[in-house]
């Protein structure tokens, strides 16, 4: 990932779920830069750290799905989850 990155980009809980983060494209203009800095200053969590905390606290797919979908992220992200049960 990046030097100094702390968090989880992918992980799994045995017999429960797996999760992977994937970045979405974002314009790298001045306005976007200040929007991101404003969100960080406002205290929004970095998605890797929010994912690590959620994976520590959630033992089931349903818990992880509800917890991670409620996180307001600093930058746009795709969150890919898979469970162990069909459908």
Secondary structure, DSSP 8 states (H G I E B T S, - for coil): --TT--S-SEEEETTTEEEEEEE-----SHHHHHHHHHHHHTT---HHHHHHHHHHH--SHHHHHHHHHT---SS-EEEEEEESS--
